[in-house]
Amino acid sequence: MPRTPLSWSALGLDLVTLRVFKAAVEERSLARAAEREHLALSALSRRIAEMEARLGTALLRRHDRGVEPTAAGAVLLRHLGPLFDLLDRAFADVEAFAAGARGHVRLHANISAVAGFLPGALAGFLTANPGIEVSLEERWTSDILHAVRIGAADLGLGSGTVRDAPAELHLIPWREDRLVAVLPRGHPLARHAAPLRFAALAAEPFVGLSAASALQQLYRREAEALGTALRERIGVASFDGVRRMVEAGLGVAILPDTALRDAGPGVVLRPIEEPWAHRPLTLCVRRDTEALPAAARLLAAHLLGREFPIREG
């Protein structure tokens, strides 16, 4: 009955032994092979002898001028060439991941980033790093912070106005949103170009976003600080939805100006005279930045325009 061939691992062989055998055949000398592989001659000779014993056949023919492969050794050598080429390519790919030239980044971003600064920044990064894949998900800032904290996202881009960010996270200033009033054309507040105070807007029917939105939470806090409450007539899920509702005359709104480059003729934009109308956007990462994948560190550096990780002083 034919014997079932054993795998190379079951035979107790390892890559070092296979490599030194290959070197011995190529150098035609055990001594030169030992020098090339930085091994003692006795250690190299012992490895090859043990491999021959496990395989049950001679692999090298030894003579005064050095060594040469037997028929079995020549067959083994023929297979080792493609094997080590494959391993070289495999480890080159792994090194490329470690350097960040290849990899996958999970990025969560809020609606302000997605509608404003992020598309251009992301396009430039992907052009410069074609081996990196970025998975982008749009989320509310509170959900982004949670996803980064638990490791469901590598990086997050969200509002810097959120209170009580988890201590495990580092929020790095990224961009700044300028918030503007969005008014239906013909609205009394749209007749003058002067900046508007929030009190005037809060007195109007208000078109807002989801209650989970950092922007909506900001407007509610500011209304409470004035001793009033927003007259929230409608809440929608997107900036474009807000604009359309305002255009239809259903209320006024406040949105980032980056989301209103093509606002259309049906609405009028007015600046807001409030300190919070310039709203920070932040890059969110876990504080243990050394554990961040190299590709994610590359993207963070690209977004920030400077070295990453940031060293806190």
N, C-alpha and C positions, 0 to 999 in steps of 0.2 A: 504494500500500500504506500503510495507516494507521501513523503513528509510535507506537512503544511509549512510554507515559508514563514519565518518569523519576521516581524517588523524590525527596522533598525533600532528603535528604542527598546524593544524586547530583547535584542541582542546586547544591550548595554552600550551601544555606540553613541558617540556625541559628535557635535560639529567640529570641536577642536581636533579630535582624532582624525576625522575625515579630511580636515584641512591640512594636517601635517602629512598625511599620506599623499595628498595631491602635491604638496610642496616637495616631498621626497622624489616623486616621479618626475616632476618638472625640473628639479635641480640635478637629478641623477646621482644624488649623494645625500646620505643621511646627515652628514656633518653640515653641509651647506643648508639643508632644509632646517636643521636645528637652529642655525644662526639666523636664517630668514624669519623663523617663527618665534625667536627669542625663547627657546627651550634648551634645557640641557640635553646633550646628545643621548645620554642614558634614558632620560624621560621620553624622548621622542621614539627611540628604538623600542622601548617597552610598550608604548601605546600601539605601535604598528604590530608588534608581536602578539599582543592581547587581542587585537582586532582579527588577525589571521586565525587565532585559536578559536574565537567565537564563531567565525564564519566557516571554519573547518577547511580552509584552503589557503595556500600561499598566495600572497598578492605581490610580493617583491622577490626578485632573484638577486641575491647578493653576490658580489665578486670583488676582486681586488681593485677594480677601477671605479666601483661605486655600486649602484643598484639600477635595475630596470624592471618594468612591470611584467608579471606573468600574464598569461591570457586572461585569467580572472581579474588581475589588477588592471589590465587595459580596459576591460568592460566596465569595471567600477569607475575608472577615471573618466570614461566617456560620459557617464551619467553625472558625475560630480561637476563637470563644467557648467551645464545648464542649471544645476541646483544652486551653485554659488552665484551665478549671474542673477537668478531669480531672487535669492536672498539679498544681494546687493541692491536690486531695484526696490525690494520690499522695504529695506531699512532706509533707503534714500527717500521713499515716500513718507515713512514715519518721521524722519528728520524734517521733511518739508512741513508736516503737520506741527511738529514742535516749534519750528521757526515761524509758524503762522502763515506760510505761503499756501497751505491747503488747510481746509477745515470747515467747520459749520458753526455759525453763531446764531443763537436764539435771541432775537431782539424784540422787546415789547415797547410800544410807544403810544403816547396819548394822541388824541385827535389833533391837538395844536401842532405837534411835531410832524405828524403825517401830512397835514394840510399845508404846512409851512416850510420849515427849513430842511427837513429830513430827506425828501426825494433827491434833491441835488447833491447833498452830501453822500448819500448812499450810492448814487450812480457813479460818482467819482471814485469811491472806494472799490466798488466791484470792477470798474474798468482797470484800476491799478492792481487788483488782486483777483484775477479770473479763477484761481483755484479755490477761492473761499465762497461758500454758500451762506447766505443770510436768510433766515426765516423770520419774517416780520409779522407781528400780530398787533392790531390796534386794541388798546385796553384803556380803561379809566385809570387814573394815576394810583388810586388806592390798590387796585388789582395788580398794577405793575410792581409796586413796592413789595406786595406779598409774593408775587412770582419770583422776583429776584432773591428775596430773603430765603425762600424754600428751595431755590435752585431750579425752578421750572423755566427761568429765563437767565441768560448770561448777563445781559445788559438791559437797562430800562431808560427811557426818556419820558420825563413827566414834569408836572408842575412843581415849582419850588415853593408854592404857597401852602402845600399840605402840612398840617401840624402833626407833631408826634410821630415822626418817621422812626422805624425800628432802629435800635442801637447797632444792630449788625450791619447796617447799610451805610454807605458813604455817598452823599449827594454832592456832585461836583457841578458848579455853574457851567452852563453850556451856551444858551442863547437867551435873548430877552424878547418877549412878546409885547407889542404895543396894542393895548385894548382900545377899541373905538366904538362909539355909539352907532348903531345901525337903525335908521329911521325910514319910514315910508315917505316917498316923495310927496310933498305937499303937507307934511306934518308941521304943526306950529314950531316945534323945536328945530326943524330943518331949515328955517328961514334965515338963520344967522350963522355965520361961519365961526363965531366965538366958541371956545371949548365949553363943554357942558359939565355941570356938576352932577354927581350921582343922585342927589336928592331929587332933581328934576326927572331923571329917568325912572327912579324907583316909584314915582307917583303915577306912572303910566302903566297900562297893561303890558306885561313883560313876556316875551317869547324866550324861553330858556332851553337848557339841555337837561339830560337826566339828572336826578338828584345825586347820583354817584359821581358826577363830573366835578373835578376840582374847581372849574370855573363857576359852576352853579353854587357850590359851597361857598366860594369867595363872595359872590354877590349877596347871598343870604346873610353872611356874617357882616358885611358892610351895611346892609339894610338894618340889621339888628343894632349895629353901632349907632345908627341914626335914630333909633327908637321906633322903627317902622318895620313893615314886612313887604316883601316884593308882591306885586299883584301878578302872580304867575298864572297867565291865561293858558299857555300851551308849553309843553315840554317835548322836544324832539331829540333824535339821536345823532344828528349830524349838523355841521355848520351850514351846509347847503340847504338843509331843511329849515333851519332858523331863518336864513336869508329869504327863502321863498315865502315863509309865513309873514315876515315883516313886509315884503313886497306886496302881499295881498291885503295889507292894512290891518293885520290882526294884533299888532303891538309893536313895541320897540325891543331892541336887543343890544347886547354888548358882545363883540367877537374880536379875536386877534386880527390885526390888519393884514397879516400874511395870508389869511384865509379868504380875503376879500379883494384879491387883485382883479378879478373879473366879476365885480359885484353886480353889474348890469344897471340899466337906467332906472329901474323901479325903486331903488333905495338911495339914500343919502348917508354919507359917512361923516361923522363929526368927532373931533378929538375929545377926550375926557380929561377934565382937570382934577385928577385925584392921584395921590402918590402911588397907589396900587395899580394904576393903569399901565405901568411898565412892569410886567410880570415875568419873573425868572423861570426859565426852563432848565432842568437839571439832568445830568447823566447819573443814573443810579447803578451802583455796583456793590457787591459784598465787600466788607472791609478786608477780608483775607484775599487780596488781589493776586497773590502768588498762585492760588488755586484756579484762577481764571484761565480758560483755554487760551493758547497763544493767539489764535485767530481773533478771539474776542478782545484781547489786549491790543491787537493791531487796529481793530475797528474803533475801539475807544480812543486810541491815540489819533486816529484820523479825524474823528468827530471833534476832539478837543483842540486839534492843531498843535499838540505838544506831546512830550514824552509821557508815557503811561507805564506803570502806575504812578500816580501823584504821590510824592512823599510828603507826609504831613509833618510840619515843623512845630 
